[in-house]
Amino acid sequence: MNNITEKLWNIQLVVEDLKNFPQTYNTILGDFNSGTNQTILRRKLNNLCKDGTVYKTTIPGTRFGKVIFYCSPRKYILLFEGSRTGSNVYCFFEFIRLSKFYIKLNKYWELEKGIWIEKENKTIFEGNVLKWI
């Protein structure tokens, strides 16, 4: 069995991943993003959301209401920043407050087209922040 089949059969593997890092449907399924796999995953994650094991939030500014899943308590911080083309999603473990309105991220991950990409050194103006989680 491949990794995604194991995750679909044992959804607790997905929960363990969510405790370490937030996920979307695309980041969980990866290359196996077929209709059947996505339907099974949606049903199982929605049941976990009803139980309160997993939380989901809509990414602001996205078409069709793309969602991101996370667990609580968690070590990471999610930040949604508004931009001209929609919104940017960042995940990081720590930040430095530069002033009342600016924060700096030394090491962070940005969600681009359903994939987390590791980046460094970003200054964010808190006036553009749509949501902190």
N, C-alpha and C positions, 0 to 999 in steps of 0.2 A: 504494500500500500504506500502511496506517496504521502507527503506531509499534509497536503490539503485534505485528503480523504480522512486521515486520522483526526484532523481538526473538526471536520464535519461530523464525524461519529462521536468524538469526545470533545464537546464544546468547552470543557474545563481547560483544555489547552489554549483556546482562544482567550479565555478569562485570564490565564496566567500571562499571556502576551500583553493584554490590556493593562495589567498591573504595572508592567515595566515601561510601556510606551502606548500612546493613543493610536487607534487604527480606524480606517474607513473600510468600506466593503472591498474596494480595490486593493488596499494594502494587505488585507487578510487573504484574499483569493489569489492575488498576483496574476500569473499567466493562465490560471484555471478559472477565469471569470466567465463561465458559461451561465446560461439562464437557469439551469437546474441547480448548480452549485449555489448561485446567488439566492435562489428561492429558499433552499434549505437553510442557508446561513441567516437570511432575513427572519425566518420563522423562529429559529433558535435564539437569535439575539433579541428579538422582540419579546420572547418569553422571559429571558434574563432581565430585560428592562422592566417588565411588569413585576418581577420578583424583587427588584431593587439591587440585584447583583452587579449589573452593568448600567451605565448612564449613557444617554446619547443626546447630542445637541446639534441643531442645524447650523451649518456654516453660513454666516450672513453674507448676502450678496451673491449667492450661487443660484444658478438656474436649477429647477426641479428639486430644491431643498436637499442638497447633499448633506450627509450627516457624518459625525465623527463620534466614536465610542471611546469611553474611558471608564476607569474604576475609581472608587474612592475607598480608603485613602490611597494617595499616590505620591510619588516623589517628583513628578514633573509638573510643569506649569504650561497651560495652553493660552495663547494670546491670539486674538483675531483682530487684524488691523485693516481698516478701510483704505482702499486706493481707488484710483480712477477706473480701473478695469474690474472691480469687484472687491474681493477681500483676500488677504494673505493670512495663512495659518502658520504659527510658529510654535514649536515645542522646545522647552529648555528646562534646565534643572536649577539654574541660578542666574541672577542678574545683578547689575550694579546701578544704583540710583545716582545719576549724574547731577540732577537738580530736581526741582519740584515737578517739572514737566517732561523730563527726558530720562530714559533708562538705556543701558547698554547691555547687549548680549555678547559675551565672548565666544561661546560655543552654542549653537542652536541648530534646529532642524526646521526646514521650511517644506510645507506640503505643496508640491508642484505636479500637477496632472496625476494625482493619486499616488505619488511616490514621495517618501520622506528623503530630502537631500540635506546632508550635513553641510553647514556653512559656519563662518566665523565673523566676528566683529560687525555688529549692526547696532545702530543707535535708533531708537524708536521714540517718536513724539507721542505722549500719552493722549493728546487731543484726537489722534487718529484711531485710537484703540476702540474697537466695537464691543469686545467682550473679553474678560479674564476668567479663566477657569483653573 
